């Protein structure tokens, strides 16, 4: 049997646009390079195995000359060809030197160009906000250093709670309108400038806005998306805030944001929907889609008699196994502390699989998804809702949540937290969900910004 060999192509680097290959007084733009070869663009024809001598030039610095042999010729969509050449003799291309110059030039060019690209009015607004934050936070740190001379820990905690509550309240009084101005400015810019200005805003104000576990997690997205189960846990545990005074102030600012309040409100609303379904059915099958930490189920255990819990058959579905484990812990602790029990099934499934796979039961009295559809476009939202609708029992209800757009709220979510949702109006909800259902009603939680389509099946 003949041995099989796999050719391995050397790692290649892109170059700056002004990196050229010079041969016979002609300059060619280099596309990429490795230690042993170069790809460049040419209108002039070359032949395979043709021998050439050339220099590499970047930012006035020359490397070579080196002897090469043409090893490949590729067509492009224009009359140009991409010519690949391999270095001859026992030497290599100085990759580190060329990369070093390219990176250094990219940093300098980008930094010098930013000053002229940044909108002057936007820069003034950002600097004004930065000065205000710097002033406030420096004074908070000074107060903290001074106050902790106090030895009475109870008084210190009382001071912290009242101090940070009031700072967060005052910040929430002026910050949304300031962020809205910046957010509106960015939206009115040409698309190619928007991301640049967002990054400028975050670079200038990041040290203030990201001094909180909530904002750090939202921006860094350790699980790949902002609204993961840990974020929901933080929002639910809004009374459990630790850290220095600055951290506490910012955490309270974010957790008192209308969207965070709406998340806590919908937890109560989902609990009420479950009780409503349980009141109509002796055996009540309930499915929560993208359940997260499922704190509403733990709330039921804590608040309801065992006779109500005995009716319930709960199915919690999430594609994140860690979310299901957190939900299990929350429910287990509630059962243990209250000496009660409820039947819960945990389904670790990809959300998309519901479109093709069958679930354990196709006769749910209630299906709800409070925080998933904000990430679906209209076509996906309709298709997914239709699939869930098919799992309802006669007289069952499908409850779907979606935030509506409030520009001041959206400004903090997108500009600071990098948390993007697809916002929908009541008319949008009707348009998306009305076509396939027997009945459709719209509800909202107490803040009035998290809408719910309550879809009925006769």
N, C-alpha and C positions, 0 to 999 in steps of 0.2 A: 504494500500500500504506500502510495506517495504521501509524503508529509504535506499538509496544507499550511500555507503561510498567509497571514493577513498583513497587508501593508498599513503602516501607521504613519499618518501625516503629522508632521511637527506642529506644535502649537503656533498659531500665527497671531500677530498683533496688527491692529489698525494703526495708521499713522496720521499725523496732522496733515491738513490739506496742502501745505507748502513743502512737504517732504518729496523730493524729486530724485530721479535717477538720471545722471548725465552721461551720454555716450556720443562721441563724434560731434560735440558742441550742441547736441539736441537734448532737451529736457523732457522727461516723461513723468507723469504723476504716479506715485507709488500707492497701490491699494492696500496691501498688507505685506508683512515680512515675517520670516522666522530666522533661526540661527543659520539656516543653510539655503534659504531661497527667498525670492521677492516676486510679488505680483505687481505688474504695472500696466497702465493703459496706453495703447498705441494705435494710431491710424496706419502707421507704416507696417508693411508685412514683414513677419519674421518666419523662420523655418525651424522645425524641430531639430535639435542637436546643433543649431547654429552657435558658434562661439563668439562671445562679445566681451568687451572690457568696459567697465562703467564705475562711476563714483556715486555715492549716496550724499545728498546735500539736504541739510535741515537747519533753518535759522542761521544761515551763513557759515555753518560748520560742515566740513567735508570729511567723508569716511571713504577710504579706498585710494586708488582704484583696485577693483577686484575682477577676477576672471570668472565668467559665467558661461553656462550652456543652457539654451532654450529647452525647457522640459515639457511645457504644455502651452496650448493656445486655445482660448475659449471665446466663443461668440458672445456678443451682448445684443441688446435690443437696438443699438445704434450701429453706425459703421465702425465704431471702435472695437478693438479686441483686447481681452485681458491676457497678457503674456506672462507665463511663469518661467522664472529662470533659477537654476541651481548653481550654487557656488562651486568652483573647482579648486583643486589643491587642498592642502591640509590647513584650512583656516575657516573661520566662521564670521558671520555678520555681527557687529557689536550691538546686540539687542538691548542690553541694559542702558548703554549710552544713548541710543536713539529714543528709547522709551522715556528716559529721564528728561531729556530735552522736550519731548512732546508733552509730557504731563506738566512740566514747569510752565511751558508756553500756554497750555490750556488754562491753568490757574490764573496767570497774569492777564491773559486776554479776556477771560470771563469777568474778572474783578474790575478791570478797567472799563469794560463795556457796560457793566451794571449801572455805573453812575449815570450814564447818559440814557439808559433804557428805563430806569425807574421814573414813574410819573412824579413830577415835583410835588403836586398837591397831595398825592398818596404818601410820599415820603414825609411831608410835614405832619400829616395826621398820625402816621406811625410813630414818629419821634415824639410827638406831643403825648401820645398814650404811653410810650416807653418812659418818658420823664415822670408822668403821674404815677405809674406803677413803681418805678424806682424809688420815688419819694415815699410812697405808702409803705412799701416793703422794708425799706431801710429803717423807717420809724417803728414798724412792728418788731423788727429784730432788736432794736434798741430797747423797746418796752419789755421784751422777753428777757433780755439780759438783766435789766433793772429789777423786774418783778420777781425773778426766781431767787432773790435774796430772802424772800418770804419763806419761812420754814413750815408753816401750817399747810399741809398738802391738800386738805379739804378746801380751804380758802383759795388755794392756787387753782384747783380744778374748777371751782365756781367762777373765778376770774376768767379762766381760759374759755369756758363755755359762753359766758356773756360777751366777752371781748370778741371772740371769733364769730359768734352769731351776728353781732352788730356790724362788723367789718364786711362779712359776706352779704348782709342785707344792703348795706350802702353801695358795695360794688355792683350788686345786681340792679341797683337803681340807675346807674349811669353807663355801665359797660355795654348792655345790649344795644343801646342807640349808637354808641361809638363804633361797635363792631359792624352794625348795620351800614353805617356810612362807608366803611372800608369794603365791606362785602359788595355793596351796590356799585362802588367804584370799579372793583374787579370785574363784575358782571358786564359793565358797560365797555370794558376794554376789548380790543381784538383778541380772538381766542389764543393766538400764539403768545400773548403777553400775560395771560391770566395766571398760569402756573408759576411763572417767574415772580410775579408780585406776591402770590401766596407764600412762596418760599422766603422771599424777603421779609414779609410780615413775621413768619415763624422764627427766622434767624434772629431778628431784632427783639422779639418779645418772648421767645421760647423759654428763657431762664425764669420768667415769671409764670407763664401759663402752664408749663410742664412740671412745676414743683408740686405735683399731686399724683397719687397712685392712679386715680381715675383717668386723668388726662394722659398720663404716660402710657397706660395700657391701651387706651383708645387710639392714640397716635401710632404706637409701635405694633399693635395688632399681633401679639404672639401666636394666636391661633389662626391668623390670616384674615380676620374680619373684626370690626370694632365691637359689635354687639354680642360678644360671646357670653357664656354662662357666668363667668367670673365678673364681668361687668354688671350683669343683672344682680348678682350677689351684693356687689358694692352699692348699687342703687337701693336695693331692699334694706341693706344694713346702714341706712343713712344716719342712724343715731350712734353708730360705733366708729368714731373718727379719732385717729391718733396722729402723733407727729408733732413737730414744732408749730408755733403759732401761724407761720406763713402757710405751711401745708394744710393745717386745719381750716384756715380761712378759704383757701382755694377749693379744698374738697367740699366744704359747705356751699360755696358758690355754685359749683357744678351740680351738686346733689339737690340744690333748691331750684335748679333750672326747670322751667315748665315741662320739658320733655321727660325729665327724671321723675317729676311728680306724676306725670301721666302714666309712666310705667308702673309706679306704685299703685295708682288708682285702678289700672286695668287688672292688677292682681286681685283686687277686691271684686271687680266686676265679673271676672271669670269664676270666682268662687260662688257668686250669686247665680250665675248661669248654671253651674253644676247643681246647686240646691234646687233651682227651678225645675231642672230636668228630673231630679230625684223625686220631687213632689208629684210628678205625673207618671212615674214608672216604679213598679214594685222591684224590678231588677233593672238598674240603670247603667248602660254601657257608655263610657265616656272616653274619647280619644283626644289627647293634646298633641299637636303636631309642632315640632321644634320646641319641645317643652322647656328646655333650659333647666334651671334648678327647681322648677315646679313648686314654688313656695305656696301657691294657692291650695295645693293638696295638703301640705303640712298645716295650713290654716284651718282647713276643714276638720282635720283630726283634732286640733286644739279646741275648736269651737262647737262641734256638733256631738249630739248623743250617739252612742254606739248603734242605736236602731237606724239612724240615718246612714251611717257609714256602712252598715251591713247590706244596704241596697246597692252600693256602688261597685262597679267593675271598671277600674281605671286602667287605661293603656297610655303610657308615656312614650312618645317616639322622638328620638333625636339622632342625628348622624354622628354626634360627638359623644363617644363613650364616657369621657370625663364628665360631661353634663349630666348623663344618666346616673353616674356614681354619686355626684353631688345631690341630685334629686333624691336618690335612695337614702343618703345620709340624713337629709332634711326630714324626710317622711319617717324614717326609722326613729330619729330622736324625738319627734313629736309623738309617735306611738308609745315610745318607752316612757316619756315624761308624763303622759296623760293616761297611761294604762288602757289604750284603745288600739284597735286595729282596723285596717282597710285593705281591700284586695287591690294590689297594684301590679301591673305587668310592664316590664321595661323592654322596649323595642329599639335596638340599635340598627337603624336603617338609614341609607342615604335618602334624602328627601325626594330625589328624582325617581327612585325605585318605586315610589307609590304610584307613579303613572303607569307602570308595567306589572308590578307584583301585586298579589292579593294580600290583604292583611288577615289577621287572625279572625276578626269578626267583620261581617259586612252589614251589620245591623246596629249601628251606634245611635243612641238617642241624642247624643251631643258630640259634635266634633268642634274643636276650637283651635285657632292658630293666632296668637296675639301679636307676635313680632316677626313674622316671616315674610309676609307679602310686601312689606316696604322695600324688599330687595328684588322683587320680580317686575319685569316689564309687563305691559298690559296683556300681551299674548300669553305669556307664561302664567300670569295670575289667573286668567280665565281657564286655561287648560287644567291647571292644578286644582282650582276650586271645583271644576266639573268632576274630576276624579274623586275628590273627597266627598262630593255630593252623592256619588253612587254608593258610598259606604253608609249612608244614613238609613235608619229604620223609618218606616212610615211615621209621620208626625215628628220626625227628628229635626234638629236644628244644627246648622253649620255657622259658626261665628268667626269672622275674619277681621282682624285689626289692621289699620293703616293710618299713619300720621298724616295730617293735613298740613299744608305749608303755611308757616307764619315766619315772615322774613327775618325778624329779629332772632327767633329761635334757631332758624336755619343758619344764620351767620356764625353763631358760636359752634354749632355742630360741624360745619364744613370748614370754616376758616381756622378754628383753633383745634378741634378734636379730629379733623380729617375723617369725619363720620358721615357718610353719604347715604341718604334714603331716597326712595322714589315716593314723593309726596302726592296725595290724591285728595281731590275735593269730593263733597257728597255726590255731585253729578258724575264724577269719574267712577265712584264706587257703583253707582246705579248702572252706568254704561257697561262696566266690566262684568257684573254679577247678575244682572236682571234677566238676561236672555235664556238661561237654562233652569231657573228655579220656579217653584210654585208660588213662593212669596218672598218678598225682600223688605226688610225694615232697616233703617239706619239709627244707630245709637252712638253715644259718645260718653267718655268718662268725665269726671268733674271739671277738669281743666278745659275741656271742650276742644282738644287738639288731637286726641287719638280717637279716630272714627272706627265704628264696628258695623260691618254688614251682617245682619242676622238673617240667614237664608233658610227658608222653611221648605220641608218636603211633606206633601199630603199623604 
